[in-house]
Amino acid sequence: MPFSSKRQKVVSVVVFAVYLALLVWLVLFKFATNASEIPHLRGINWLPFHYAEETSSHASEVVQNILIFIPLGVYAAAFLPKPKGLALVPAFAVSLLFEVTQYVFSLGASDVTDLIGNTLGGMLGVGLFWLLGKITARYRMRVINLIGVAVEIGGIALLAVLLIANS
C-alpha cells in the first residue's frame, strides 16, 4: 500500500476530491462562474483527430486533455489494489461519463479524441505513479500530494479571480 499512514491516506483522499471538483468545473462547465457562461451546444465527433474546422489549437487541446487526466491515473493507481492495469479503467470511465454528460445536457461537443487523450493522460499518470515508486516509494504520496495541493491552489485562485471579476 502506498500510504505511509492513515493521515497520508486522508490527505490523499482530500486532494483527490478537490482535483475531481476542479476537473468537473473545467471539463463540464469550462470555468464558468454563472449559468449564462456555460456553453449550450450539442455535437458528437466519432472520428479520432478529425476536426470540422482546422485550427492551430487542436494539438494543444489534445495535450491539455492528456495533462488534466494525469492526476486521475496517479490517484487511481494509488487507491486501487493490484493489478495496476485496472488503474486505466477510471480514466476511461470518467472521460466517457464526461463526454456522455456533455452530450445529454448540451454542455459541449462530445469527441472521441477527448476520450483517447484523457485515457492516455490516465495511463501516463499510472506510469508516473510507478516511476515515483521506483525513485522514492517511501515519500511517493507525499510528493504527489504536495504537487496536487500546489496545482489546486492555482485552480482555486483562478476561481476566486473569476468570481471577483464577474461580481
N, C-alpha and C positions, 0 to 999 in steps of 0.2 A: 504494500500500500504506500502511495507516495506522500502521505501526510505524516509529519513527524509528531503531531499531537492533535487532540480534539479541537483545540483552539485554531490550529492551522487549517483544519477542515472547515470550521465555521467561517473563517476569514475567506477561504476559497469559495464557499457557497455564496457569501455576500457579494464578493467581487464578481462572480459569475452571474448572479441575479441582476446586478447593476448593468453589466455588459449586455444581458439579454434585453433589458428595458431600453437601453440606448440603441441596440440593434433594431428593435421593433420601431422605435421612433425614426430611425434612419431609413430603413427599408420600406416600411409601410406608409409612413407619414412624411417622408422627405424633409425632416427637420421643421415641419410646420408647427407653429405655436398657437394657431387657432384653426377652426374647421374650414374657414374660407380659403386658406392657403393650401389645403390638401388637393392634389390634382384629381379630377374626376374623369378618368378615361379608362377605357377597357380595350385591350388588344392582346393578341397572343401571337408569338413567333415560335414556330416549331422547327425552324431551320437554324442549326447552330452557326453562330458567327455570320449571320446574314442580316443585313440591315436595309430597310426600305430606303433610307437616305444615308449616303456615305458622308461621315464627318470624321474629323481627326480625334474626336472624343471617345470613339468606341473602344480603342485599345486601352485607354486609361480607365474606362468604366469596367472593363474586364479585370484589370489589375486591382482596382478598388474593391470589386466583389471578392476577389481572392483574399485580399488583405483583411477585410472586415470579418471573414469567416475563419481565419486562423485561430483566434481565441476559442471559438466553438470546438474546434478539433483538439486544442490543448486541454480544455476542461473535460471534454468527453473522454479523452484518454485517461485523465486523472480520476474521473468518477466511475468509469466502467471497469468491471473486472476483466481479466484476460479472457479471450484473446483480444488484443488491441485492435485488430481489424474491424471489430464491431464499432469502434470509435468513429468510423466513417459514416455509419448509418445516421446518427443525429444530424450531421451537417447536411446530408442529402434530404432527410426528412424535414428539417426546419426550413431549408430552402424551398422544398416543394410546398410546404404549408404557406410560406410567404407568397409564392407565385400563385397558388390557388386563391388565397385570400385577396391578393391584388385583383385578380380577375373577377371573383364573385362580388366584391364590394366596389369595383371600378376605382381602385386606388392606384392604378398604373398598368403599364404593359407587362404582361407575363412573358417571359422569354426563356427558352431552353438554354441559351448562352449563360444566363444568370445562374441557372441550376448547375451547369457544368463548372462555372467559375467558383461558385460558392462551395460546391463539393470539393473542388481542388484545394480551395483555401482550408477546408476542414482536414484534408489529407496532409497538407503542409503543417498544420497545427499538431496533428498526431506525430509527424516526423520530428517537429521541434521539441515536443514533449519527450520523445525517446532520446533525442540528441542531448537535451539538458540532463536527462537521467544518466547518460554516459559521462558527461562532464562533471556534474555535481549532483548526484542523486540526493544527498542529504539536504541541500538547500534549494532543490528544484522548485518546489511550490512557493517558497519564499520569494525567489526571483520572479516567478510567473506572476504572483500576486502583486508584487511591487510594480512591475511593468503595467499590470492591469489597472491598478489604482492610479498611476500617473496618467494613463490614457483616459481613464474615466473622469478624472478631474478636468481634463481638457474638454471632454464631452459635456460635462455639467456646466463648465464655464461658458461653452458655446450656447447651451440652453439659456443660461442666465442673460447673456448678451442679447440673444434673440427676443427673449421675453421683455427685457427693458426697452429694446428698440421698437417693439410693437405696442408698447403701452402708452 
